[in-house]
Amino acid sequence: MGVTTYNQEFTTTVAPARMFKAFILDSHNLMPKLMPQSIKSIEFIEGDGGVGSIKKTTFHEGSHFKYLKHKIDALDAENCSCKYSLIEGDVLGDKLESISYEVKFESTDGGSVCKMTSHYHTKGDFELKEEDIKDGKDKAMGMYKIVEEYLLANPNVYCEAKCAC
């Protein structure tokens, strides 16, 4: 088994705490609402959202994929960081064992930057190339932009009194 690592960064004018709450902590509620054409449901099949919890995302019939499962490996809401793994689903195909992600939202002047590191654990001696994961990276960016647009259009959503919104 080999491991291939890729890094991505996204910037936004939305505060890190709001992005983290929407994109990580409440994604099971928000994503099906924002992307009803592709995501049928997201539900916890183990746990309540904390470390060790497993979330199942079900896609609509006719989608390229049927479902996937993520396991939350580490969660630090105070520092807006999370580690989770894609552990099951047809998105892994016959070449990938799993994919682990590290996500951190950091403050910038006037917003935040999302730093994401993806570790692709391949089966056998398969060597993953960046063009092999381009579609997944593009979809991640699309989801990020949808959440960002929603938060910019709804400035009080996912905002607490102590939040620098």
Legacy VTK file of the C-alpha trace (Angstrom):
# vtk DataFile Version 3.0
C-alpha trace
ASCII
DATASET POLYDATA
POINTS 165 float
0.000 0.000 0.000
1.255 3.463 -0.890
0.247 6.901 0.311
-0.019 9.958 -1.919
-0.521 13.350 -0.268
-2.038 16.506 -1.769
-2.554 19.935 -0.234
-5.214 22.528 -1.074
-6.028 25.982 0.247
-9.219 28.003 -0.116
-9.677 31.583 1.051
-12.881 33.383 1.975
-14.118 36.524 3.693
-16.163 34.337 6.084
-14.817 33.925 9.641
-13.144 30.569 10.399
-15.607 29.610 13.164
-18.594 30.041 10.834
-16.994 28.059 8.011
-15.997 25.294 10.431
-19.469 25.059 11.944
-21.164 24.938 8.549
-18.653 22.846 6.601
-17.660 20.388 9.362
-19.889 20.401 12.468
-23.286 20.758 10.785
-22.564 19.436 7.297
-24.987 16.544 7.844
-27.840 19.064 8.029
-26.568 21.774 5.696
-25.207 19.909 2.673
-28.432 18.064 1.739
-30.253 21.428 1.921
-27.692 23.281 -0.191
-27.086 20.447 -2.666
-30.402 18.563 -2.899
-29.781 17.640 -6.531
-26.801 15.464 -5.573
-26.914 14.632 -1.846
-29.963 12.682 -0.721
-28.985 12.479 2.949
-26.151 12.527 5.468
-26.700 10.657 8.711
-24.680 9.446 11.663
-24.708 5.661 11.694
-22.383 5.542 14.714
-21.872 8.209 17.358
-23.213 11.740 17.655
-20.657 13.765 15.722
-17.688 13.431 18.049
-14.457 11.512 17.553
-15.162 7.971 16.372
-18.509 8.870 14.809
-19.286 7.555 11.348
-21.352 9.560 8.856
-22.974 8.013 5.806
-23.629 10.213 2.778
-26.210 8.830 0.366
-26.375 10.219 -3.154
-29.485 10.320 -5.338
-30.284 7.497 -7.739
-28.581 8.075 -11.043
-25.566 9.707 -9.412
-22.110 8.484 -10.313
-21.728 7.139 -6.744
-24.236 5.521 -4.365
-22.806 6.332 -0.941
-19.709 6.951 1.156
-18.809 6.722 4.825
-16.560 9.092 6.772
-15.120 8.424 10.222
-14.207 11.384 12.439
-10.669 10.779 13.703
-10.020 14.076 15.538
-12.116 17.157 16.197
-11.019 20.468 17.721
-13.838 23.014 17.401
-11.958 25.648 19.393
-9.121 25.640 16.845
-11.400 24.949 13.850
-9.615 21.750 12.872
-10.714 18.251 12.065
-9.304 14.960 10.823
-11.559 12.420 9.183
-11.274 9.412 6.888
-13.252 8.158 3.927
-13.483 4.513 4.971
-16.097 3.011 2.664
-17.995 3.678 -0.532
-17.885 3.149 -4.257
-15.904 6.377 -4.650
-12.853 4.405 -3.454
-13.104 2.041 -6.419
-10.648 -0.823 -6.682
-7.498 1.316 -6.390
-7.968 3.083 -3.032
-8.066 1.593 0.458
-9.086 4.871 2.131
-8.565 8.633 2.066
-7.740 10.619 5.191
-8.216 14.364 5.440
-6.880 17.088 7.694
-8.880 20.326 7.593
-8.060 23.565 9.400
-9.703 26.975 9.105
-7.347 29.803 10.092
-7.985 33.518 10.500
-6.758 35.954 7.886
-7.249 39.662 7.505
-10.951 39.912 6.726
-11.795 36.197 6.676
-10.178 32.806 6.721
-8.161 30.270 4.825
-9.055 26.591 4.744
-6.010 24.353 4.603
-6.785 20.794 3.570
-4.361 17.894 3.317
-5.558 14.664 1.708
-3.747 11.342 2.106
-4.759 8.762 -0.500
-4.006 5.218 0.702
-3.742 3.061 -2.401
-4.124 -0.688 -2.763
-1.143 -2.705 -3.882
1.456 -0.858 -5.918
-1.007 1.488 -7.641
0.522 4.948 -8.058
-1.954 7.809 -7.865
-1.374 10.891 -9.998
-2.858 14.343 -9.479
-4.999 14.067 -12.621
-6.569 10.926 -11.077
-8.042 13.019 -8.265
-8.828 16.230 -10.162
-12.583 15.521 -10.209
-12.671 15.025 -6.423
-10.679 18.193 -5.813
-13.005 20.139 -8.117
-16.077 18.798 -6.267
-14.553 19.745 -2.896
-13.944 23.270 -4.188
-17.512 23.429 -5.509
-18.937 22.396 -2.113
-16.724 24.936 -0.368
-17.950 27.709 -2.668
-21.615 26.733 -2.139
-21.181 26.914 1.651
-19.297 30.203 1.360
-22.039 31.753 -0.814
-24.720 30.578 1.624
-22.895 32.079 4.608
-22.252 35.369 2.811
-25.948 35.601 1.878
-27.002 34.719 5.458
-24.612 36.618 7.758
-26.325 35.557 11.004
-26.298 31.809 10.281
-23.716 29.840 12.335
-22.797 33.039 14.135
-22.718 33.287 17.920
-22.354 36.460 19.950
-18.658 35.697 20.552
-18.104 34.889 16.881
-16.267 37.567 14.878
-18.790 37.565 12.070
LINES 1 166
165 0 1 2 3 4 5 6 7 8 9 10 11 12 13 14 15 16 17 18 19 20 21 22 23 24 25 26 27 28 29 30 31 32 33 34 35 36 37 38 39 40 41 42 43 44 45 46 47 48 49 50 51 52 53 54 55 56 57 58 59 60 61 62 63 64 65 66 67 68 69 70 71 72 73 74 75 76 77 78 79 80 81 82 83 84 85 86 87 88 89 90 91 92 93 94 95 96 97 98 99 100 101 102 103 104 105 106 107 108 109 110 111 112 113 114 115 116 117 118 119 120 121 122 123 124 125 126 127 128 129 130 131 132 133 134 135 136 137 138 139 140 141 142 143 144 145 146 147 148 149 150 151 152 153 154 155 156 157 158 159 160 161 162 163 164
